[in-house]
Amino acid sequence: MALSENLLLARKAKGYTTEYIANKVNIGKQAIGKYESGVRVPNGIILVEIAEVLGTTAEALVKGKAENFLSEKTNN
C-alpha cells in the first residue's frame, strides 16, 4: 500500500480527525488531507511526528500493509 493510503487507514483506525493530527504536529489540516490523497508527501521530520501521534513508525506508514492498521482498530 502507498503511504497516502496507510496514513488514512492509520488515522481512521485511531478515530482521529485531520485537524487533530495537524494540531499535534503543528501543520495545517489541509496538509494532512493532501498527504492522505497523495497530492503531497510529508518530509521526513513531519512523517516521523505523524507516526508518533498515530502510535506507529514512519517505516510502518511507508511500507505497511492495510491489515496492520485495520487490526489496530479492532484491538482498541
Rosetta constraint file for C-alpha pairs under 8 A:
AtomPair CA 1 CA 5 HARMONIC 6.42 0.50
AtomPair CA 1 CA 6 HARMONIC 6.66 0.50
AtomPair CA 1 CA 63 HARMONIC 7.15 0.50
AtomPair CA 1 CA 64 HARMONIC 6.78 0.50
AtomPair CA 1 CA 65 HARMONIC 5.87 0.50
AtomPair CA 1 CA 66 HARMONIC 6.90 0.50
AtomPair CA 2 CA 6 HARMONIC 6.29 0.50
AtomPair CA 2 CA 62 HARMONIC 6.76 0.50
AtomPair CA 2 CA 63 HARMONIC 7.58 0.50
AtomPair CA 3 CA 7 HARMONIC 6.07 0.50
AtomPair CA 3 CA 36 HARMONIC 7.72 0.50
AtomPair CA 3 CA 38 HARMONIC 7.88 0.50
AtomPair CA 3 CA 61 HARMONIC 5.69 0.50
AtomPair CA 3 CA 62 HARMONIC 4.81 0.50
AtomPair CA 3 CA 63 HARMONIC 7.38 0.50
AtomPair CA 4 CA 8 HARMONIC 6.39 0.50
AtomPair CA 4 CA 35 HARMONIC 5.67 0.50
AtomPair CA 4 CA 36 HARMONIC 4.21 0.50
AtomPair CA 4 CA 37 HARMONIC 5.86 0.50
AtomPair CA 4 CA 38 HARMONIC 5.21 0.50
AtomPair CA 4 CA 41 HARMONIC 7.99 0.50
AtomPair CA 5 CA 9 HARMONIC 6.13 0.50
AtomPair CA 5 CA 36 HARMONIC 6.20 0.50
AtomPair CA 5 CA 37 HARMONIC 7.60 0.50
AtomPair CA 6 CA 10 HARMONIC 5.88 0.50
AtomPair CA 6 CA 36 HARMONIC 7.97 0.50
AtomPair CA 6 CA 61 HARMONIC 5.49 0.50
AtomPair CA 6 CA 62 HARMONIC 7.37 0.50
AtomPair CA 6 CA 64 HARMONIC 6.89 0.50
AtomPair CA 6 CA 65 HARMONIC 7.35 0.50
AtomPair CA 6 CA 66 HARMONIC 6.56 0.50
AtomPair CA 6 CA 69 HARMONIC 7.54 0.50
AtomPair CA 7 CA 11 HARMONIC 6.05 0.50
AtomPair CA 7 CA 35 HARMONIC 7.61 0.50
AtomPair CA 7 CA 36 HARMONIC 5.84 0.50
AtomPair CA 7 CA 61 HARMONIC 6.36 0.50
AtomPair CA 8 CA 12 HARMONIC 6.14 0.50
AtomPair CA 8 CA 36 HARMONIC 5.44 0.50
AtomPair CA 9 CA 13 HARMONIC 5.94 0.50
AtomPair CA 9 CA 66 HARMONIC 7.02 0.50
AtomPair CA 9 CA 69 HARMONIC 6.13 0.50
AtomPair CA 9 CA 70 HARMONIC 7.08 0.50
AtomPair CA 10 CA 14 HARMONIC 6.38 0.50
AtomPair CA 10 CA 54 HARMONIC 6.65 0.50
AtomPair CA 10 CA 69 HARMONIC 5.20 0.50
AtomPair CA 10 CA 70 HARMONIC 7.60 0.50
AtomPair CA 11 CA 15 HARMONIC 6.26 0.50
AtomPair CA 11 CA 16 HARMONIC 5.47 0.50
AtomPair CA 11 CA 17 HARMONIC 7.20 0.50
AtomPair CA 11 CA 18 HARMONIC 7.87 0.50
AtomPair CA 11 CA 54 HARMONIC 6.54 0.50
AtomPair CA 12 CA 16 HARMONIC 6.02 0.50
AtomPair CA 12 CA 17 HARMONIC 7.64 0.50
AtomPair CA 13 CA 69 HARMONIC 6.30 0.50
AtomPair CA 13 CA 70 HARMONIC 6.23 0.50
AtomPair CA 13 CA 72 HARMONIC 6.42 0.50
AtomPair CA 13 CA 73 HARMONIC 4.50 0.50
AtomPair CA 14 CA 54 HARMONIC 6.99 0.50
AtomPair CA 14 CA 72 HARMONIC 7.78 0.50
AtomPair CA 14 CA 73 HARMONIC 6.45 0.50
AtomPair CA 16 CA 20 HARMONIC 6.17 0.50
AtomPair CA 16 CA 21 HARMONIC 6.95 0.50
AtomPair CA 17 CA 21 HARMONIC 6.57 0.50
AtomPair CA 18 CA 22 HARMONIC 6.04 0.50
AtomPair CA 18 CA 29 HARMONIC 5.44 0.50
AtomPair CA 18 CA 30 HARMONIC 7.89 0.50
AtomPair CA 18 CA 32 HARMONIC 5.95 0.50
AtomPair CA 18 CA 33 HARMONIC 6.82 0.50
AtomPair CA 19 CA 23 HARMONIC 6.06 0.50
AtomPair CA 19 CA 28 HARMONIC 7.64 0.50
AtomPair CA 19 CA 29 HARMONIC 4.93 0.50
AtomPair CA 20 CA 24 HARMONIC 6.32 0.50
AtomPair CA 21 CA 25 HARMONIC 6.41 0.50
AtomPair CA 21 CA 29 HARMONIC 7.56 0.50
AtomPair CA 21 CA 32 HARMONIC 7.60 0.50
AtomPair CA 21 CA 50 HARMONIC 6.90 0.50
AtomPair CA 21 CA 53 HARMONIC 6.99 0.50
AtomPair CA 22 CA 26 HARMONIC 5.66 0.50
AtomPair CA 22 CA 27 HARMONIC 4.96 0.50
AtomPair CA 22 CA 28 HARMONIC 5.55 0.50
AtomPair CA 22 CA 29 HARMONIC 4.98 0.50
AtomPair CA 22 CA 31 HARMONIC 7.77 0.50
AtomPair CA 22 CA 32 HARMONIC 6.57 0.50
AtomPair CA 23 CA 27 HARMONIC 6.44 0.50
AtomPair CA 23 CA 28 HARMONIC 7.48 0.50
AtomPair CA 23 CA 29 HARMONIC 7.69 0.50
AtomPair CA 24 CA 53 HARMONIC 7.16 0.50
AtomPair CA 25 CA 46 HARMONIC 7.07 0.50
AtomPair CA 25 CA 49 HARMONIC 6.13 0.50
AtomPair CA 25 CA 50 HARMONIC 6.59 0.50
AtomPair CA 27 CA 31 HARMONIC 6.87 0.50
AtomPair CA 28 CA 32 HARMONIC 7.13 0.50
AtomPair CA 29 CA 33 HARMONIC 6.54 0.50
AtomPair CA 30 CA 34 HARMONIC 6.23 0.50
AtomPair CA 31 CA 35 HARMONIC 6.21 0.50
AtomPair CA 31 CA 40 HARMONIC 7.76 0.50
AtomPair CA 32 CA 36 HARMONIC 6.17 0.50
AtomPair CA 33 CA 37 HARMONIC 6.10 0.50
AtomPair CA 34 CA 38 HARMONIC 5.99 0.50
AtomPair CA 34 CA 39 HARMONIC 5.00 0.50
AtomPair CA 34 CA 40 HARMONIC 5.40 0.50
AtomPair CA 34 CA 41 HARMONIC 7.83 0.50
AtomPair CA 35 CA 39 HARMONIC 6.16 0.50
AtomPair CA 35 CA 40 HARMONIC 5.05 0.50
AtomPair CA 35 CA 41 HARMONIC 5.42 0.50
AtomPair CA 35 CA 42 HARMONIC 6.53 0.50
AtomPair CA 42 CA 46 HARMONIC 5.85 0.50
AtomPair CA 42 CA 47 HARMONIC 5.62 0.50
AtomPair CA 43 CA 47 HARMONIC 6.09 0.50
AtomPair CA 44 CA 48 HARMONIC 6.20 0.50
AtomPair CA 45 CA 49 HARMONIC 6.30 0.50
AtomPair CA 46 CA 50 HARMONIC 6.08 0.50
AtomPair CA 47 CA 51 HARMONIC 6.08 0.50
AtomPair CA 47 CA 58 HARMONIC 5.96 0.50
AtomPair CA 48 CA 52 HARMONIC 6.25 0.50
AtomPair CA 48 CA 57 HARMONIC 6.78 0.50
AtomPair CA 48 CA 58 HARMONIC 5.21 0.50
AtomPair CA 49 CA 53 HARMONIC 6.41 0.50
AtomPair CA 50 CA 54 HARMONIC 6.24 0.50
AtomPair CA 50 CA 58 HARMONIC 7.95 0.50
AtomPair CA 51 CA 55 HARMONIC 6.08 0.50
AtomPair CA 51 CA 56 HARMONIC 5.05 0.50
AtomPair CA 51 CA 57 HARMONIC 5.02 0.50
AtomPair CA 51 CA 58 HARMONIC 5.37 0.50
AtomPair CA 51 CA 61 HARMONIC 7.21 0.50
AtomPair CA 52 CA 56 HARMONIC 5.85 0.50
AtomPair CA 52 CA 57 HARMONIC 6.56 0.50
AtomPair CA 56 CA 60 HARMONIC 6.62 0.50
AtomPair CA 56 CA 61 HARMONIC 7.55 0.50
AtomPair CA 57 CA 61 HARMONIC 6.49 0.50
AtomPair CA 58 CA 62 HARMONIC 6.22 0.50
AtomPair CA 59 CA 63 HARMONIC 5.83 0.50
AtomPair CA 59 CA 64 HARMONIC 7.28 0.50
AtomPair CA 60 CA 64 HARMONIC 4.43 0.50
AtomPair CA 60 CA 65 HARMONIC 7.95 0.50
AtomPair CA 64 CA 68 HARMONIC 6.96 0.50
AtomPair CA 65 CA 69 HARMONIC 7.35 0.50
AtomPair CA 66 CA 70 HARMONIC 6.13 0.50
AtomPair CA 67 CA 71 HARMONIC 5.85 0.50
AtomPair CA 68 CA 72 HARMONIC 6.50 0.50
AtomPair CA 69 CA 73 HARMONIC 6.71 0.50
AtomPair CA 70 CA 74 HARMONIC 6.79 0.50
AtomPair CA 71 CA 75 HARMONIC 6.21 0.50
AtomPair CA 72 CA 76 HARMONIC 6.31 0.50
